[in-house]
Amino acid sequence: MLSTSLRRVLVASGLAVATSFTASAAFAAPTTANSTAGFTGTIDPSCAVQTGFANNATSKLAYTASAYTGSGAGGVLKLSANQSAVFNCNSDTVGVSTDVALTQPTAPANATLLAGTHTTTILNANLATDTANANGAGTAKVTGTGWVTDTQGNISINVLSEWNPQATGQELLDGVYTAVATVTVTPN
């Protein structure tokens, strides 16, 4: 813009000057900016005991005895008991492993058919087809893989312990029978 005194000089000398400036937003290029935010996190697979077995190695659950009817009073055909525990996991499927420790009367010298045979059965309460069983004792004696969890990622495991005489035995040998099953659940 011209100062007032400079305009007067120019007008007095016969020179006329017109100045005009306009800025149009329509012709200006818009200026934009952007920024990207990224996030990541890793959750490790895990399982925890939500509700443990009511009875354990130190406070064992008493077996239910099924009587052997051919022996009169006292004969036992079978001992059985079961318990459940709930495991809180964060996966869609899990593996289940059961270590089994057994004690039973010393094997008889003569009445060999009365010696007990133990079977451990594990069952997924969420899906009845997830079941496994095995005879005897040992580490990872009974296992299951790819067992489904519920909608919260939890799984309820039932453990059945059962003592029977040998295949053609009439009843179990007298004495104390115990089984301790340690169940381990591993997220897949």
Contacts in CASP RR format, 6 or more apart in sequence:
PFRMAT RR
TARGET T0000
AUTHOR 0000-0000-0000
METHOD contacts of the structure
MODEL  1
MLSTSLRRVLVASGLAVATSFTASAAFAAPTTANSTAGFTGTIDPSCAVQ
TGFANNATSKLAYTASAYTGSGAGGVLKLSANQSAVFNCNSDTVGVSTDV
ALTQPTAPANATLLAGTHTTTILNANLATDTANANGAGTAKVTGTGWVTD
TQGNISINVLSEWNPQATGQELLDGVYTAVATVTVTPN
1 19 0 8 1.000
2 10 0 8 1.000
2 17 0 8 1.000
2 19 0 8 1.000
7 17 0 8 1.000
10 16 0 8 1.000
10 17 0 8 1.000
43 90 0 8 1.000
45 89 0 8 1.000
45 90 0 8 1.000
45 91 0 8 1.000
45 187 0 8 1.000
45 188 0 8 1.000
46 89 0 8 1.000
46 90 0 8 1.000
46 187 0 8 1.000
47 87 0 8 1.000
47 88 0 8 1.000
47 89 0 8 1.000
47 90 0 8 1.000
47 91 0 8 1.000
47 94 0 8 1.000
47 185 0 8 1.000
47 186 0 8 1.000
47 187 0 8 1.000
48 87 0 8 1.000
48 88 0 8 1.000
48 89 0 8 1.000
49 85 0 8 1.000
49 86 0 8 1.000
49 87 0 8 1.000
49 88 0 8 1.000
50 86 0 8 1.000
50 87 0 8 1.000
50 88 0 8 1.000
50 154 0 8 1.000
51 85 0 8 1.000
51 86 0 8 1.000
52 85 0 8 1.000
52 86 0 8 1.000
53 83 0 8 1.000
53 84 0 8 1.000
53 85 0 8 1.000
53 159 0 8 1.000
53 183 0 8 1.000
54 61 0 8 1.000
54 83 0 8 1.000
55 61 0 8 1.000
55 83 0 8 1.000
56 180 0 8 1.000
57 180 0 8 1.000
60 178 0 8 1.000
60 180 0 8 1.000
61 81 0 8 1.000
61 83 0 8 1.000
62 81 0 8 1.000
63 79 0 8 1.000
63 80 0 8 1.000
63 81 0 8 1.000
63 161 0 8 1.000
63 163 0 8 1.000
63 177 0 8 1.000
64 79 0 8 1.000
64 80 0 8 1.000
64 81 0 8 1.000
65 76 0 8 1.000
65 78 0 8 1.000
65 79 0 8 1.000
66 76 0 8 1.000
66 77 0 8 1.000
66 78 0 8 1.000
66 79 0 8 1.000
66 80 0 8 1.000
67 74 0 8 1.000
67 75 0 8 1.000
67 76 0 8 1.000
67 77 0 8 1.000
68 74 0 8 1.000
68 75 0 8 1.000
68 76 0 8 1.000
68 77 0 8 1.000
68 170 0 8 1.000
68 171 0 8 1.000
70 170 0 8 1.000
71 170 0 8 1.000
71 171 0 8 1.000
75 171 0 8 1.000
75 172 0 8 1.000
76 171 0 8 1.000
76 172 0 8 1.000
77 164 0 8 1.000
77 165 0 8 1.000
77 170 0 8 1.000
77 171 0 8 1.000
77 172 0 8 1.000
78 162 0 8 1.000
78 163 0 8 1.000
78 164 0 8 1.000
78 172 0 8 1.000
79 162 0 8 1.000
79 163 0 8 1.000
79 172 0 8 1.000
79 177 0 8 1.000
80 160 0 8 1.000
80 161 0 8 1.000
80 162 0 8 1.000
80 163 0 8 1.000
81 160 0 8 1.000
81 161 0 8 1.000
82 158 0 8 1.000
82 159 0 8 1.000
82 160 0 8 1.000
82 161 0 8 1.000
83 158 0 8 1.000
83 159 0 8 1.000
84 125 0 8 1.000
84 156 0 8 1.000
84 157 0 8 1.000
84 158 0 8 1.000
84 159 0 8 1.000
85 156 0 8 1.000
85 157 0 8 1.000
85 159 0 8 1.000
85 183 0 8 1.000
86 154 0 8 1.000
86 155 0 8 1.000
86 156 0 8 1.000
86 157 0 8 1.000
87 94 0 8 1.000
87 154 0 8 1.000
87 155 0 8 1.000
87 156 0 8 1.000
87 157 0 8 1.000
87 185 0 8 1.000
88 152 0 8 1.000
88 153 0 8 1.000
88 154 0 8 1.000
89 149 0 8 1.000
89 153 0 8 1.000
89 154 0 8 1.000
89 155 0 8 1.000
89 185 0 8 1.000
89 187 0 8 1.000
90 153 0 8 1.000
90 187 0 8 1.000
91 149 0 8 1.000
91 153 0 8 1.000
91 187 0 8 1.000
91 188 0 8 1.000
92 148 0 8 1.000
92 149 0 8 1.000
92 153 0 8 1.000
92 188 0 8 1.000
93 146 0 8 1.000
93 147 0 8 1.000
93 148 0 8 1.000
93 149 0 8 1.000
93 187 0 8 1.000
93 188 0 8 1.000
94 146 0 8 1.000
94 147 0 8 1.000
94 149 0 8 1.000
94 155 0 8 1.000
94 185 0 8 1.000
94 186 0 8 1.000
94 187 0 8 1.000
94 188 0 8 1.000
95 143 0 8 1.000
95 144 0 8 1.000
95 145 0 8 1.000
95 146 0 8 1.000
95 147 0 8 1.000
95 185 0 8 1.000
95 186 0 8 1.000
95 187 0 8 1.000
95 188 0 8 1.000
96 122 0 8 1.000
96 124 0 8 1.000
96 132 0 8 1.000
96 142 0 8 1.000
96 143 0 8 1.000
96 144 0 8 1.000
96 145 0 8 1.000
96 147 0 8 1.000
96 155 0 8 1.000
96 157 0 8 1.000
96 183 0 8 1.000
96 184 0 8 1.000
96 185 0 8 1.000
96 186 0 8 1.000
97 140 0 8 1.000
97 142 0 8 1.000
97 143 0 8 1.000
97 144 0 8 1.000
97 183 0 8 1.000
97 184 0 8 1.000
97 186 0 8 1.000
98 120 0 8 1.000
98 122 0 8 1.000
98 140 0 8 1.000
98 141 0 8 1.000
98 142 0 8 1.000
98 143 0 8 1.000
98 159 0 8 1.000
98 181 0 8 1.000
98 182 0 8 1.000
98 183 0 8 1.000
98 184 0 8 1.000
99 138 0 8 1.000
99 139 0 8 1.000
99 140 0 8 1.000
99 141 0 8 1.000
99 181 0 8 1.000
99 182 0 8 1.000
99 184 0 8 1.000
100 118 0 8 1.000
100 120 0 8 1.000
100 134 0 8 1.000
100 136 0 8 1.000
100 137 0 8 1.000
100 138 0 8 1.000
100 141 0 8 1.000
100 142 0 8 1.000
100 179 0 8 1.000
100 180 0 8 1.000
100 181 0 8 1.000
100 182 0 8 1.000
101 137 0 8 1.000
101 138 0 8 1.000
101 179 0 8 1.000
101 180 0 8 1.000
102 118 0 8 1.000
102 136 0 8 1.000
102 137 0 8 1.000
102 177 0 8 1.000
102 178 0 8 1.000
102 179 0 8 1.000
102 180 0 8 1.000
103 176 0 8 1.000
103 177 0 8 1.000
103 178 0 8 1.000
104 115 0 8 1.000
104 116 0 8 1.000
104 118 0 8 1.000
104 163 0 8 1.000
104 175 0 8 1.000
104 176 0 8 1.000
104 177 0 8 1.000
104 178 0 8 1.000
105 115 0 8 1.000
105 173 0 8 1.000
105 174 0 8 1.000
105 175 0 8 1.000
105 176 0 8 1.000
105 177 0 8 1.000
107 115 0 8 1.000
108 114 0 8 1.000
108 115 0 8 1.000
108 173 0 8 1.000
111 173 0 8 1.000
112 166 0 8 1.000
113 165 0 8 1.000
113 166 0 8 1.000
113 168 0 8 1.000
113 169 0 8 1.000
113 170 0 8 1.000
114 165 0 8 1.000
114 166 0 8 1.000
114 169 0 8 1.000
114 170 0 8 1.000
114 171 0 8 1.000
114 172 0 8 1.000
114 173 0 8 1.000
115 165 0 8 1.000
115 166 0 8 1.000
115 173 0 8 1.000
116 163 0 8 1.000
116 164 0 8 1.000
116 165 0 8 1.000
116 166 0 8 1.000
116 172 0 8 1.000
116 173 0 8 1.000
116 177 0 8 1.000
117 135 0 8 1.000
117 136 0 8 1.000
117 163 0 8 1.000
117 164 0 8 1.000
117 165 0 8 1.000
117 166 0 8 1.000
118 135 0 8 1.000
118 136 0 8 1.000
118 137 0 8 1.000
118 161 0 8 1.000
118 162 0 8 1.000
118 163 0 8 1.000
118 177 0 8 1.000
118 179 0 8 1.000
119 133 0 8 1.000
119 134 0 8 1.000
119 135 0 8 1.000
119 136 0 8 1.000
119 160 0 8 1.000
119 161 0 8 1.000
119 162 0 8 1.000
119 164 0 8 1.000
120 133 0 8 1.000
120 134 0 8 1.000
120 136 0 8 1.000
120 141 0 8 1.000
120 142 0 8 1.000
120 159 0 8 1.000
120 160 0 8 1.000
120 161 0 8 1.000
120 162 0 8 1.000
120 179 0 8 1.000
120 181 0 8 1.000
121 131 0 8 1.000
121 132 0 8 1.000
121 133 0 8 1.000
121 142 0 8 1.000
121 159 0 8 1.000
121 160 0 8 1.000
121 162 0 8 1.000
122 131 0 8 1.000
122 132 0 8 1.000
122 133 0 8 1.000
122 142 0 8 1.000
122 144 0 8 1.000
122 157 0 8 1.000
122 158 0 8 1.000
122 159 0 8 1.000
122 160 0 8 1.000
122 181 0 8 1.000
122 183 0 8 1.000
123 130 0 8 1.000
123 131 0 8 1.000
123 157 0 8 1.000
123 158 0 8 1.000
123 159 0 8 1.000
123 160 0 8 1.000
124 130 0 8 1.000
124 131 0 8 1.000
124 147 0 8 1.000
124 148 0 8 1.000
124 155 0 8 1.000
124 156 0 8 1.000
124 157 0 8 1.000
124 158 0 8 1.000
125 155 0 8 1.000
125 156 0 8 1.000
125 157 0 8 1.000
125 158 0 8 1.000
126 147 0 8 1.000
126 148 0 8 1.000
126 149 0 8 1.000
126 150 0 8 1.000
126 155 0 8 1.000
126 156 0 8 1.000
127 147 0 8 1.000
127 148 0 8 1.000
130 144 0 8 1.000
130 146 0 8 1.000
130 147 0 8 1.000
130 148 0 8 1.000
132 142 0 8 1.000
132 143 0 8 1.000
132 144 0 8 1.000
133 142 0 8 1.000
133 160 0 8 1.000
134 141 0 8 1.000
134 142 0 8 1.000
142 181 0 8 1.000
145 188 0 8 1.000
146 188 0 8 1.000
147 155 0 8 1.000
148 155 0 8 1.000
149 155 0 8 1.000
150 156 0 8 1.000
155 185 0 8 1.000
157 183 0 8 1.000
157 185 0 8 1.000
159 181 0 8 1.000
159 183 0 8 1.000
161 179 0 8 1.000
161 181 0 8 1.000
163 172 0 8 1.000
163 177 0 8 1.000
163 179 0 8 1.000
164 172 0 8 1.000
165 171 0 8 1.000
165 172 0 8 1.000
165 173 0 8 1.000
END
